[in-house]
Amino acid sequence: MTVTATDKRSAFRHLHEAGCFVMPNPWDAGSAILLESLGFKALASTSAGFAWSLGRPDYAVSLDEVLDHLTALAGAVDLPVNADFENAFAHVPEDVAANVARAVETGIAGLSVEDSRRDAQAPLYDFSQAVERVSAARAAIDASGSGVLLTARSEGFFVGQPDFDETLRRLVAYSDAGADCLYAPGLRDEAQIAALVRAVAPKPVNVLTLGLPVAALAELGARRISVGGSLARAVLGELLRAAEDIAATGSFAAFERGAPGGRLNGIFAERLGDRP
């Protein structure tokens, strides 16, 4: 049976209604299919992982490249895919709306818009503009009639401004502006996570895992857990260790830790067989 974008969006919204789920972050179609085979219920893109796969640093990828990437991810699996849509590749609300509308067309089930400006002198959009940007994203999604789930991210803890009161103020305002889910990547203090959950309830909160296990985050009230670029870093770290060992010692011992080719071929062949 073909799983449509509408099916995926409905399933994604249902996941946010109760409980806690892990949403790992693949960086290409192959890693997405492998994660799907392990039983995860939803996936999310990673701006860092995708950029590294192209041989670039994080945030050095164009809007058109990201849209093509999201189309590939959403089309590779039957799971809902949430888009790491950075700052929507725009500053003014009107351009945010236009770009979000384009992202919706890729088949994603959700997307996040962050309040980071990528400017070391002024890391975050000022409060009023940040809220307007979330409102613009909300309006674009509503106009599409797609049901795509909107996550608003406040990046203070990621850009050197770890002010919890300001982060909380922003996320409450983003919730009021129409965000369906709230997210403060870099937040790791358990009391602060619990306070954020209470402040925006009953709306769900996404937490980037920074060492706390699933059970602990679920106890704090997190509805959704993502891993950002950590899986991509783990894979690239293993590649570097194996290649450095070859270069330094001539040893190929690291290959013993590799996934069996038969298992990989079996997973991908099965997925290909599911395609109409």
C-alpha positions, -999 to +999 in steps of 0.1 A: +000+000+000+013+034-009+018+057+020+009+093+010+022+126+023-012+131+039-008+097+057+026+107+070+015+140+082-015+125+101+008+099+117+033+126+127+007+147+144-006+116+162+029+109+176+028+144+192-004+138+211+010+116+239+040+097+251+076+102+240+093+092+208+128+093+194+132+110+160+168+102+147+184+123+120+196+107+088+216+126+063+208+108+030+183+082+016+204+052+027+207+063+063+170+071+063+161+036+051+184+019+076+168+039+105+133+030+092+143-007+092+150-004+130+114+005+138+116+043+145+083+061+140+096+093+124+128+109+111+143+143+108+168+158+085+201+173+099+215+204+084+250+195+096+249+159+085+237+169+050+263+196+046+291+172+057+279+146+031+285+173+005+319+181+019+308+214+033+305+229+068+271+233+084+250+261+070+269+261+037+241+246+017+216+265-005+179+265-002+174+247-035+199+220-024+180+215+008+147+213-009+160+186-032+174+168-002+141+169+016+123+156-014+148+127-015+144+119+022+106+121+022+104+099-009+128+073+004+108+061+034+072+056+045+079+074+078+071+111+085+102+133+079+107+165+098+128+191+081+156+210+098+148+241+078+174+263+096+163+300+096+140+292+066+168+307+044+154+341+049+153+371+072+121+390+066+087+373+073+075+374+037+105+354+025+101+330+054+065+323+043+076+318+006+103+294+015+082+274+039+056+271+012+082+256-010+094+232+017+058+219+022+058+208-014+087+183-008+064+159+010+078+165+045+055+160+075+069+188+096+096+215+097+114+237+122+122+273+119+149+288+141+156+323+154+194+323+147+206+349+122+240+333+116+256+367+126+282+366+154+275+402+163+238+397+166+232+359+169+194+360+173+166+379+155+152+406+177+122+394+197+094+410+176+109+399+143+114+364+155+078+362+165+067+376+131+088+350+114+070+322+132+036+338+124+046+339+087+056+302+087+023+294+104+003+314+078+022+297+049+014+262+062-022+271+069-025+284+033-012+252+019-038+231+037-011+205+042-012+199+079+026+201+081+036+204+118+055+236+127+083+235+152+098+268+164+133+267+177+151+292+199+189+290+195+202+310+224+219+280+240+236+272+207+249+306+198+265+317+230+235+334+246+224+307+272+197+329+289+170+305+300+145+333+308+148+348+274+146+314+257+115+307+277+100+341+268+107+334+231+093+299+230+061+309+248+056+337+223+063+313+194+037+290+208+012+319+209+022+327+173+011+293+161+040+269+165+028+233+171+060+222+189+087+240+208+125+234+208+155+249+225+186+229+212+214+229+237+191+229+268+204+202+291+195+212+326+167+189+338+149+216+358+149+239+328+136+212+305+107+205+329+100+243+332+098+246+294+074+217+292+052+233+318+054+268+302+041+257+268+018+229+278-002+213+263+020+218+233+048+193+229+085+200+234+114+186+214+146+179+232+180+174+216+196+146+235+229+157+252+235+126+273+202+122+291+185+088+282+151+084+268+135+074+301+148+105+319+136+129+291+102+112+290+099+116+328+106+154+324+078+156+299+096+157+266+074+145+238+100+142+210+137+135+212+161+142+183+198+136+179+208+164+154+241+156+137+252+131+163+246+100+142+264+115+113+293+124+136+294+089+149+296+074+114+322+100+102+342+094+134+344+057+127+355+064+091+382+087+104+394+063+130+395+034+105+412+055+078+437+069+103+446+034+114+452+023+078+473+054+071+493+051+104+498+014+108+486-003+077+460-022+097+425-030+084+412-042+118+385-016+119+367-033+091+357-060+115+333-035+131+316-028+098+280-038+092+278-071+072+273-064+035+246-090+033+226-073+060+228-040+043+219-054+009+190-073+025+176-041+041+179-020+009+166-049-013+135-053+009+129-015+008+132-015-029+108-044-032+082-023-012+082+003-039+054+002-065 
